[in-house]
Amino acid sequence: MEFRDLKAQYNKYKKEIDSAIQEVLNNANFIGGKEVDLLEKRLAEYVGVKNCITCANGTEAMTLVMMAWDIKEGDAVFVPDFTFFSTGEIVSFRGATPIFVDVDRYTFNIDTIKLENAVKKVRSEGKLTPKVIIPVDLFGLPANHIEVERIAKKYNLKVLEDAAQGFGGSINGRKACSFGDVATTSFFPAKPLGCYGDGGAIFTNDDDLAELLKSLKVHGKGVNKYDNIRIGVNSRLDSIQAAVLNVKLTAFIEHELDDVNRIYKLYTDKLKGTVETPIIPNGYVSSFAQYTIKLNNKEERDALQVKLKEEGIPSMVYYFKPLHKQGALAAFRYDESDFDATNVLCETVLSLPMHPYLREEEIKYIALKIRNYNKDV
């Protein structure tokens, strides 16, 4: 059994993927070209924004936005404490200060009440200038962007939606990657829409920002890459990855998003009353980068993971350490009482196999082993 079965997806679309890759090889146009142009156009249309700018990976997508906004030392950027390291890393990379905010224990996303309190606290202390909020669409579920945007408007902050895991999710029909001032996503292979290497994209309705980002991602280019008008980076999506993504985007739209939501319902029905299952608020759709359950404590979680492994069932812990406890960010001091939900989640969450090609009998088998485990403890 696979945790995220990329082999099954490839076998289903082998002819289309192989043909798309072969066309790039035949044309020998490996950087940029029609595959990238087509992908950016299709992604922008799917999300419902004017501009999509592809780049090398999801982390650099966020870094490019921080560069474009000139985020620097003395600036405060608010990020959820329960997420992957890169969300905080890209803030420190620019010399700014990440302000970690606890999350809602039910949705796993940034707690907007605690977010507003954190903004007020930084403003009252006067040591840093609040600049940006980075809500993360964790495990495929969009953050509470309506409330985040209200807070941002109230305190004159920019919003960068980190949709690395959220592509395909939505709130009342509005797609992830369309919230805030700008949004980013990742095409890491295990993401809801993944390529066969690294890749990322930025989404915005701001045409001027889009042009600046296009310059920054290619060495600060002006009319071309040999006319350098600012300091930039080298962060391009290659044509083979774009070709793969064009095939996989079609599959994602046609059935994969629907399939993972069908699997979510099967899982939740089979595990009802056994463990705490994901909660999807009314009007929200998740793209289920992960299907994450919660146990009562760390001992139960760890023991269940061992038991599942013995039964041939892979599982993962996302995340066992919050951002405020990461060694690379040890220079920042925080009050542990500010992170009650995050600290509990790090000890109780467990992610189960989740992908569009998971079979019903596999779901039943996983649920049965979890139910049997619960009877034994």
N, C-alpha and C positions, 0 to 999 in steps of 0.2 A: 504493500500500500504506500502511496506517495502522499507527502504532506501537501505539496502543490504540484500536480501532475502535468508538467510541461511536455512530457513525452506523448501523452495521450492527445494533447492539443496538436502537437506537430504531426503525429500520425494521421489525424483527421484532415489536416490541411497541408499535408506534405507536398502534393502536386503544386498547389498554388504558391507555397512558400519557396519551394525549390525553383519554380519558374521565375518568381520575382527576383530572387538572388541571382539566378543565371543571367537575367536581363541586365543587371548592373554589371556583372562580370563581362558580358559581351560588349557593353557600351564603354566600359573602363572609365566611367565617371563616378569616382568613389567618394568625392566630397561635394555636397550640395547637389544640384541637378534636379531633374523633374520629380524624382521620388520624394525628396525633401519638400519641394514646393507643394506637391499634391497633398502630402501628409499634413502640412501646416494649414492648408486650406480646409481640409476635411475636419481636422481637430477644432479649428475655430468655429466652423459651422455646427458641429455637434454640441460644443459647449455653449454657443450662442454669444460669442464675443467677436470683436472686429479683427483682433490680431493674435496670432500664435507665433511664437519665436522658439524654434527648437534649439537645443544645446546639448552639451556632452553628458550631463546627468542632473538629477534632481537637486543635489546639493549646490552645484554651480548655478542652477537656475535661480535659487534663492540668493546666492552670493552676488550674482549680476544685478538683481533688484536692489540689494543693499548698496552696491556701487553706484547705481543710477540715482538713488536717493541720497547719496553722500552721507550715509550713516557712519558715524565715527566716534572717537573717544568723547565721553561726556554725554552721549545719547543713551537713553534707556529703551530697550525693546522687550516687550512682554510676550513670553512664550509659555506654553503648558509644561508642567514638570514631568508629566508622564507621556513621553514620546521618545523617538529615536534621537540620538545625540546630535545629528546634523542641524536640527532646528535651533539649538543653542549655540552650536559651534560656529555657524555662519555669522552670528552676532559678535562673538568674541574675536573672530577672524578679522573683523573690521575695526576692532579696538573699542567697540561699544560694550555696554553692560547688559547682559540678559537678566531680566527680572522674571523669575520662575513663579508660575501661578498654579495652584492646586487645580485638580480636575473634578468633574462630576463622576462619582463612583459608578453611576448607572450607564452613562453614555461614553465614558472614558475621555470626553472632550473638555476643553477649558471651562472652568466654573466662572460664569460671567459675573456673578455677584462678587466673588473674590478678585476677579480681574479689575472691576471698577474700584474696589477698595485698594488694590495695589497701585493703580494709577494715581488715586488720591494721595496715597502715602508718599510716593516718589515726588509728586508735585509739592506736597507740604514740606518735605525735607529739603528741597531746593538744591541738592547736590548734582542731580542729573536732569537732563531734559527729556521728558517722555516724547518718543517719536513714532514708534511702530508697534502694532499688535500683530503677532503671527499665530492665528488660530490654526490648529492641525485637525484635519479630517481623519481621525484615527480609526484604524481597522476598516475603513471604507465608509464610515458614517460622517456626513458633514457636521461640522461644529455648529453651534447656535449662532449662525452668521447674522441673523436679524438683530439680535441683542448686541453682538460684537460691533456691528456697524453703527448702532445707536450710541454706544460708548465712544467709539472713535470720533464720531461727529461731535459729540458733546465736548470732548477734550482736544479736538483738533489733531487727531492722530491718523497716520496712514495704516492701512490694513493689507498685509500680505497673506493670502490664503495658502497654507501649505497643504496641498492636495496630493502629496506623494502617494498616499494610500487611498485617496478618495475619488479618483477619476471614475465617473459613471454614477456616483451618488447624486442625490438631488433633495431640494426642499420645495415642496409644493410645485414641482415641475421645473424649478430653476436648477440648472446643473452645477455640480461642483466644478471648480475652476472658473466660475463666473462671479464669485463674490469678492468683496473688498475692492481696493484700487488695482490690485494685480494678484494673480494666482500662479502657482507653479505645480508641476507634477513630475513624477519619476517614471521612467520606463524600465527600471530594473526588472530582470526576468520574472520575478515572483509577484510583481505588482498586478493589479486588476487588468491593466493593459501593459504588457511587458515585451521588450525586444529580446535579442539574443546577445546582450552585452549591456553596456551602460547607455543611458539616454535620458533626456529631460525636456521639458517645455515650459514656456512662460505664456500667460494669457492676459491680455489687457484690452480695454476699449480706448486707452489713451494713445493716440497716434504718435505724439511727440515722444512719449516714453518708449514706445515700440521701436522707433528709429534709433533712439539712444542705446537701447539694449542690443539692437542689431550691430551697432558700431562696437560696443564694449565686448561682445562675444568674439569678435574677429580683430583683436589687437588694436582696438580703438580706431577702426578704419574710417576714412572719409569717403571719397568717391570710389576707392577700392582699397584692398589690403596693403597696398604700398604707399597709400596716402594716410598717414597716421596722425590724427588730430587730437587724440587723448590717449591716456594709458588704459589699456584693456587687457583681455586675456585671450587664450585660444580655447574656445569651447563650442565645438560644432558637432552636430549629429551626422554620422556618416550615412552614405546612401544605402548601404546594405541594411543597416538597422531601420532606416525609413521604409525600405521595401518590405521588410518583415512586418513592420508595424501597420502598413497599409492593408496587408492581408488580415492581420489579427484584429484591426479596428473593425473591419467588416463583420468578422465573427462575433466580436464583442457586442456590436449593435444588434445583429440579427438574433443572437440567442444566449450569449454567455452571461450577460447581466441578468436576464430572466432566469437562467439556470441556477445561478448562485443564490438568488432569492427564493427559488423553489427549494433548494437544498437547505437554506436557512430555516424554512418553515418545517421541513421534515425533521431536522435536527431538534428544533425547539419543541415540536410535538413529542418526539421520542424521549426527550430529556426532562420534560415537564415534571416538576416536583422532585427531581433528583439533584440537580445542581442549578445554580443561578445562570440563566442564559442571557444572551444579548437583548437589550431593549432598544427598539427602533421607535422613536416618537412619531406621533400622528403627522402625516404629511411628508415624512422623511423616507428616502430610499437609500439603502447602503449598497455599496458595490462589494462588500465583504472581502477586503484584502485578507482579513482573518475572521474566524469564528471563535470567539473567546468566551469561555465560561469562567465562573468564579467558584472557588471552594471556600471552606470556612476558615482555613488557616494555612500556613506554609507547610506544615507537616502533612496535612491531607493532600495539598496540591502536589507536593513532591512525591508522595507515596503513590498517588494516582498516576503520575507521569511514569514512574517505574513500572507499575502494573501494565499500563498501556503498551509500553515498549516490549514487555515480555509477551504480549499478545500480538506483536507485529504492527502496532498502531503508532505512527510517529506523532509527536506533539512538540510544541515550542512554548517558551515563556517569554512573552513580550509585555513588560520589560522587568528584569529582576532588580534593576538599580535605577532610581529616578535621576533626573538631570542634576538636581542640587547636590547629589552625592558622588557625582563623577569626578575622578581625580584631576582631570584636565581643567575642571572648573572650580577647583578647591579654593581659589583665591577669593571667591565670592562667599560671603557668610550669610546664612539664613537660619531662621527660627524653625525647628522641626515641627512645632505645633501648627505652622502654616500649611503643612502638607499631609494632613491626616488621611485624606482619601488616597492620594498617590502612594503613601507608604503602605497602606493596607493592600492596594491593588498589586503592588510589586511582590507581595507575598502570597497572593491568592489566585492570580489569573493563570489560565492555561488555554492555549490556542490549539484547536483540533484541526485535522485535515479539512481543507476547504478549497474547492476549485470547481469550475463548471462541469468537469468530467467525472466527478465523484458519483459512484453508482448507489442506488437506493439500498442494495444489500450491504454495501460497505457502511452506510450510515446506520443501518439497523444493528450491524455487528459492533460498531463503536459505541452506540448508545447502550447496547446490552452489556458490554463490558464495564461501562461506567455505572450502570444501575447495579450490577452484581458487586462491584467494588463498594458502592455505598451501603449495600446490605451487610457487607463484612466488617465495616468500620463502626 
